[in-house]
Structure formats: structure tokens, C-alpha cells
Amino acid sequence: MTPPSEPARDRRPSFSFQTRLTLTVLAAAIVPLGVFGIVLIISGTIEPEVGSRLLLFMFAIAVAVGILGGAAVGLDLVRPLREISAAVSRVSAGDLSRPIPVEGNDVLAQLAESHNRLASDAQRRNRQLGLILVAVESAEPRDGVEALAERAARDAETAFGFISAELRFVDPDTVEAEERIPGVSLPIRAELRAGDDRMGLILASLPATQTWERADQALLDLYASEIGVAIRNAELFSQIQEKNAQLRRLSEVKDDFLRGVSHNLQTPLTSIKSNAEALAAVAGAPDARLETISDQTDRLSRMVQQLLLVSRLESQPPRPNADVLAIGPRIQRAWDGLAVADRVMELDDGAPDWLAVADGDQLDQVLWALLDNAVKYGEGAISVRIGAEPAARRLWTTITDHGRGLDDSDRAWLFGRFERGVAGRTSGNGSGLGLYVSRALMRGMGGELVLDEAAPGRGAAFRLTLPGEPAHDG
């Protein structure tokens, strides 16, 4: 942008105000004397020679008196002008505390009074603006609407000098404006707004001796709009708190329900499992029906245990132990525990000299869940790779199942509770809690579990990361 040009200045030589005033006084003194002397000479009242000397003498006296008088008058006039100029400079620099002394009742005195009044108004509005800013900054949504409204009314009284002020949360159009009565307090009002929403009014009364100008009303309107936003934020904060309280109550009810259901299910499942094993022992020969009962009982027991674990994870975050352990042997042990005869696991340990810092029991649970998923939804060999990031002191493991992979629609909510991908929903196996629990356990140990990027059609790859350290420092 082009800066605004300064006003053009007249570069012609000019005399100061005091010089021009002195010349004016001289002219006023000399011209009448010269005319009077010429008239005396022409009329023959005095001799021409005497008149010339007298005229010269009077001219000299007039010049001396004019110079002295002009200088004195000029100094007397210039002094208040200089004071006004200095005061204007102070105001432009932000100093409003020093008024101009007012003497007499002339034009200069009126100018000084106008300046003092302007500076006083500016100082008062600066104070009002400062109080408004403090009031707005101190408005906390968590204090509640009632506390904010009461404090806003008191702050308005302090900032604007009101006799009284109150906030009314009504339709502004339903409150008629009060008439102004001379000698009685002046009614003042401003709308509370939050954007385009008209929330109510600030109603106040001003002492009859105090003036109220458009600038004051503009400040009050600004204050009312800021307070309106603060009150709207307090309303939203209160609603959020209420919703959070409802969610906490629902969560407590849900946890109680899960604990009750899990406990009530676990007892009959244990009985069914025991009876199935007893019947199998009595029968002697393998019975497919009893094996199905036993397998499904184990599956239901795992689901019950996961439900209990989910309830504990949400009510109280886990506090894992910080064990230092080798992750490769634990992966092999988890695979052996699955006892899958028709599948193989290919383990590539690229960090044999690194140890993981984790809770052994929780890590075993995560590894078992990931390998079990790979068996359920994958095809062919399961690939497991271990690597380290020495600079970050992290140890990572990637488990790839080489199955059909995941649809894009599954990725967003794969780690949610009771969520399964398309393959899981089609197979009918699983509770939809394994990945949710596994991620929660990993994060509790200071690690992370994410879905790693894999080529389309080449299966799903899950990457778990844990704090690590070299087996032999130095």
C-alpha cells in the first residue's frame, strides 16, 4: 500500500506570529502619528522645520513603544499557545494526566478548556476500556452462567460509573425503553449478543450529572457482545459437563453390567467344560460333539475374559511392570501355544542384540491375539519381522498374515470395541475386542500398535512398537 501523503506545506518565507504582531502594533502606532504630524504642518499650526523634528521624534517614540508593546503582547499571547501545543504533543504521546491551566474567558481559554475536556474524556474511556478488558479476560466458562452474569453487572457498574446494572436474559424487543426524565438517573441499555443470537439485555442507570455520549454507548455495546459470547460459552460448557456426567454414569452402569454378566457366565462355562471333559473320559473314544462343546466353551471363556479386561481397562488404566526381555523367544512361545499344525510362522529377528522393556504377561497376551488373528484371517505362512531403531531406542515387530487384507472402510474403526473387518464378520469368529485390548495394553506399556501399510491383496500387517535397549551397553 502507498502511505498517505503529508499535507502540502507553503515553502515561502514567513514571519513568526510574534513578529507579525509587533509589526501590526508598530503600524497601528506610527500611521496615526504620521497623519497627525502632516496635518499640523499643512495647516500651518507649527513651522515646517519644527514640525519635521517633532514628527521625527514622535516617530522614534512610536517605534520604541510599538516594538516593546508588540513584544509584550506577543509574549502574552504566545505563552498559552505554546502550552496548548505542548499539551497536544503530550496527548499524542499518550500522556493525558496534565491539563492546560485555564486563565480568563477569551478564545484561548475556551480552546484550553476544550482540550482539557477532550483529554479527560479520552482518559476516562481508556480506563473504561482497561476495566472492560480485565472483565472479559476473567470470564471463565466453568464459573457458570449465574456467576458470570452477576460479575458482569458489577464490572459494568465499576467501568461505566452506573448507579446499578443487571443482565436480563429475555427477548430485547419485549423490553420497552425507559423515558429519560431530567434530574433523574439516565436509563442505559445494550444488547447481549453471541454472533447473530440476541440473548438479552444489559440494563443500567446513570447518574443525572454524568454525560453519556455515543462513544460511551459504543464501548458498552462492545462489552455486551463480549459478555454475551462468554455466557454462551458458559452454557455450552455446562451442557458438555452434563453430557460427560451422563456418559460417566452410563459407563459405570455398563461396567457393572459387564462384570455381572461375565461373572455369571464364567461359572456355568466352567461347569460345561468340566462335564464335557468328564463325558469324553467316560466315552473312551473321541466324540466330535464333545470336542465341539469343549472348543466353543473355550471360545466363550476367552470372550468373557476379554469383557472383564475391557471393563478394567476403561475403569482404571493398567499399571504394567517394566521387565527387560527378549521378544523373539516370546513370539515363538506364543506361536507354539496356538498349536496350529497346518500353518507355519517365518520369524526374521533383525535385532537379536536388543531387548524390549515391557510387561511380560501383557506382551504375551498381545502377541497371542495378533498371531491368532493372522491364523484366522490369513493364508499360507505368517511372516514376523523384528527390528530396532537405535537412535529412538525403540524395538518394533511386524506380523503379516498374507490374507485378503483389509478394505479401506475397515481401517478407520478397526481398533474400536466390538469391531471386526469384513473377513471377521464373514467368518463369524472373534468378539471384536482383541485389537482394542491389544492397543490399550501396548499404550499402557509406552508402546503403540498400528496397522502397517501393506501392498493390496498381500494381507494385513500389524506393527507393534516398544521401548528398547541394547542387550550389552558399551
N, C-alpha and C positions, 0 to 999 in steps of 0.2 A: 504494500500500500504506500501511496505517496503521502508523506507527512503534511499536515496542514500548513499552508504558507503563513508567515507572520504578517501582521498588518503593515502596509507600506508606511514608511516614515519620511517626513519632509526633511530633505538634506540641506535646505537653505540655511544660512547663518541666522541665528535668532538670539535675542537678548533674554536674560533671566527675568523672572517675574518681578524681582526686587528692582532691577534696572529699569524695566518698563514703568513701574510705579513711580520711581524717582523722576524720570523724565516727564511723566504726566504731571506731577506736583510742580516741577520747575516751570512747565508750560503754563500751568494754572496761575503761578505767581508772577511770571515775567510778562506775559501778554497784557494783563490789565495795567501793570505799571508802565509799560511802554506806550500803550494807548493814552494813558493819563498824562504822561510827560509830553507827548506830541501835541495833545490838545492844549496844554498850558503854553507851549511855545507858540503855537499857531494863533492862539487868542491874544498873545502879547501880554499875558499876565506877568511873565518873567522874561528877562533878557535871554536871547538865544544862547549866549555863551554860558550864562549861569544855568540855564535850563539843561544845556548839554552835560555840564558837570554834575548837576543834580540827578539827571536821568542815568548817567553812568554809575553814580554812587548807589542810587536806588536799585539799579540792575544788579550790582555786585551783592548788595544785601539780599536781594530776592534769590539770587543764585545760591548764596550760602544757606539761607533759610530753607530753600527748596530741597537742596541736597540733604541737609540734616533732617528736615521733616520727612522727606521721602524715605530716607534710610530708616528712620524710627518707625514710621508707619509700615514700611515693608517688613521690617523685622517682626513687628507685632502681628502682621497677617501671615507671614511665612511660618512662624513657630507652630501654630495649630495645624497648618497644612502638613508640616513635616511630621508632627505627631500622628496625624491620620495616616500618612504614607507609611510610617514605621509600624503602626498597628495593623495595617493591611498586609504588610510583609510578614508580620508575626502570625496572622491568621492563615496565610497561605502556607506557612511552615508548620501549622498545626497547633500553635500556641493561642489558646482562647481565654487565657486566665487574666490578662492585663487589659482592662478597659481604658478608653481615652478620657482624660479629665475634661469635663464639660464646664465652660465658663461663658456666662452671658446667655443671650437668647437670639443670636444672629444666625445667619445661614451656616457658618462654620460649626456653631454649637449644635444646630439641628443635624448636620452631617455626622458629627461625632456621636450624637445620641442614636442615630440610625445604625451606625456601625456597631456601637455597643450592644444594641438590641439584637442585631443580626448575629454577633458573636455569641451572645448569651443563648439565643435560640439554638445555634449550632452546637454549643457546649451541652445544652440540655438534651438535644436529640442524640448526641454522641453517648451521653450517659444512658439514655433510654435504650439505645441500640446495644450497648455493652450489657445491660441488665437482661435484655431480651436474649442475647446470645448465650449468656450463662444459664438462663432459664431453659432454653431449648436443649442445650447440651446436657443438662442434668435430668432431662426427662427420660426415665428408664421404663421400657415396656413392662418389665417384671413387677413394677410397683402397683400396677392395676389402674383401671380407668378412674375410679373414685379418687384415689390419692393424687393422680395426675391432674384431674380437674380442680381439686381443691388447691393444689400447689400453683397451678396456672393462674387461678384467680388472685391469689396472694401476690404472685410475681407481677401481675398486671397492675395491681394497686401500687406496688413499690416503684415500678418502672415509669408509669404514666401519672402518678400522683392522684389516682382516683380515690374518692371517698369510700366506695365499695365496688366490688366486681363479682360476677358469678358466671358460671357456664351452664347453659341450658341446652339439653340435647332434644331439640324439637325442630319441627319444620320452620325455617326462618320466616316463611310467608304467613304463618299463623300468629306471629307476634307483632302487634301493631307498634309503630314508632311512637315514643312519647313526645309530647309537645314541650318545647323549650319555654320556660317561664322566667322572665327577668328577675334577677335577685335570688333565684333558687338554683340548686345544682343542675348542671347540664347533663342530659342523658346521652350516653355514648353506646354504640353497638358495632360489632364486627362479626362476620360470618365465620364459623368454623368449617373448614373445607379440607377434604382429603382427595386431591385431584378434582374431579367433577362432582364428587359426592358432597352435598350440603348437609353437614352433620348437626348443626345447631348454631348457637349464638354466644358471644361474649357480651354481656350486658353490664354497663358500668355507669357511675355518676361522677361528674367532675365538679369541683368547687366553682361557684359562680364567678369568683375573682380570677380564675385561671382561663387563659385563652386556649382555643382548640382549633388548629389550622389543618389544612389539607395534608401537610407533611406529617403531622401527628396521626391523622387517620390512616395514612399510608403505612406508617410504622405499626399501628395496631392491626391493620389487615394482614401485614406480613407475619406478625406474631400469631394471629389467629390461625393462619394457614399452617404454620409450623406446628402449633399445638394440635391442630386437627390431625395432621399426619402422625404425630406422636400418640395420640389417643387411638387412632385406627391401628397402629402397630401394637398398642397395648391390648386391644380387643383381639387381634389375631394371635398374639402371644398367649392370651388367656384361653382361646379356643384350642391352640396347639397343646397347651398344658392339659386341658380337659381330655383331648383325644389321647394324649400319651398316658394319662391316668387310666382311661378306659382300656387302652391296649395292655397296660401292665396288669389290670385286673383280669382281662381275658387270658393273658399269658399265664397268670397264676392258676386260673381255672383249668386251662389246657394242661399245665404241668401236673396239677393234681389228678386230672383225668388220666393222663398217660401213666403216671405212677400207679394209680389204682388198677387200670386195665392191665398194665404189664405184670403187676404182682399177681392179679387174679388169673392171668393166662399162664404164667410160668408154672404154677403149681399143677394144674391138670396136664400140661405138656410133659412135665417130668414124670407124672404117673403114666401117661400114654407110652412114653419112651420105655419106661421100665417094664410095662406089661408086654409091649411088642418084643422086647429082648427075651422076656421070660417065655413067651409063646414060641419064639424061634428056637430057644433051647429045648423046649419040650418036643417040638416037631422033629427035631433032628436034621431033617433035610431042608435045604434052602426054600423059602417061600417068598415069591415075588411080591405078594400082597403085604407081607410083614416088612419086607425091605422098603416098600413104598411108604408104609406108615412111619417107619423109622426115619427115612430121609426127609419126609415132609415135616415130621416133628422137629428134626434138627433145624430145618429152614425156618419154621415158625419161632423156634427158640432164639435163633440169631436175630430175627426181626424184633422180637421182644427186647433183646439186649440192646439193639440199636435205638429203639424207642426210649429206653431208660437213659442211654447215653446222651441222646439228643436233649432230653429234659434236663440232665445235669449240665450239659454244655451251655444251655441258654440261661439257666438259673444262676450258675456260678462258673466262670471261666476255669478251665483246667490249670493246675499248677504242676507242670511236668518236672521230672528230675532231669538234671543236666549230666547225663552219662557220656563218656567218651568211648565210642565203639566203632568197629569196622562194619561198614554197611554191606559189603559183598557177601560175607557168610550169612547175614540175617536174611538177605534176599533168597539165598539158596535154601535156607531152612524154611522160609515161608512157602517156597515152591514145593519143597518135599512134603510139607504139611497138607497141601492140596491133593496130593496123591492122584495126579492126572496121568493115566497110563498112555493115552493116545496123542499127547502133545509134548513138545519139547520146549525148553527155555534156553536161549542163547545169551549168556552173560558175558559182557565185554567190560572188564574192570580197568578203566584207563587211569585210575588214581589209587593204586594199591598202597601207596605210602601216605594216604590221607585218612583221617578218622572223622566221623560225624559227631557233633555234640547234640544229643537228643535223649529223650526218654525211651528206653529200650522197649518197654511194653507198648507204648503208644505207637512207636515206629513200626513194630511188628504188626499191629492192627492195620495201619495204613498200607503197608506192603501187601498184606494178605488181601485186603479189599481191592487194590489195584490189579494184582495178579489174578484174582478171582474174576474180575470184570473182563480182563483180557482173555481168559479161558471161555467165558460165556459168549462174548460178542466177537471174538477174533477167529482167525483161520490160520492153520499152519503153525509155524514156530513163533514164539513170543520173544521179541528182542528186548534186552535190558542193557543199557549203557550207563556207565558211571564215569564222571569226570569231575575235575576240580577247577576252581578259579582262585589261584593263589593270591592275587592282588586283593580280592574281596574276601578271602578266607571263607569261601563257600564251597560246598560239595553238592553236586547235582546228580540226579538219576532220572533217566528217561525210559519209560515202559511203553512199547509199541506192540499192538495186537495184530496188525496186518489183516484186519477185517474190512468190512464195508465202509468204515469211517463214520463220521457224524455229518448230519445235514446242517446247513447254516442256521436253520431255525432252532436247532438244539443247543447251539453254543451259548446263547445269551443266558439261559437258565439251567444249564447242565449241573451246576453246583448247588441248586436250590433243594429245599426239603421236598421229599416225595416226588422228585422229578426224575424222569428217565428219557433217554433218547428214543428214536423210532425203533431201533433194534430191541431195546429193553421192553418197550410196550408190546412189540410183536411177540417176543419170546415168552412174556408172562412171568419171567423170573425177576427177582430182586424187589426191594422195597422202595428204592429211590432215595435212600438215606446214606448209602455208602460214601459217595463223593462229598456230600455235605459234611458228614462226620470227619472224613479224612482231611478235608481242607481246614476245618476248625482245629483239629489236633495238630496239623502242621504249623499253623499260625501260632498256636499256643507254645510251640517249641522254638519260635523265632524263625520259622521257615515259611515256605509257600508251596502251594500245589496249583498248577495251571495246566490248561490244555495246550500242548505244544503244537506248533504248526506242522502238519504232515501233508505229503502230496495227496491229491484227490484219489480216492479209491485204494489207498495203501494203508488204511487203518487209522485208529485213533492213537495218539501219543500223549501220555501224561508225564509231565516233568515236575518232580519234587526237588526242592532245594532246602538245604540245612546249613547252619553254621558248621564250619570245619576247621581242622588244624592238622598240620603235618604230624606224622607219627614220630618223627625224630627232629625236633627243633635244633637247628645248628648242626 
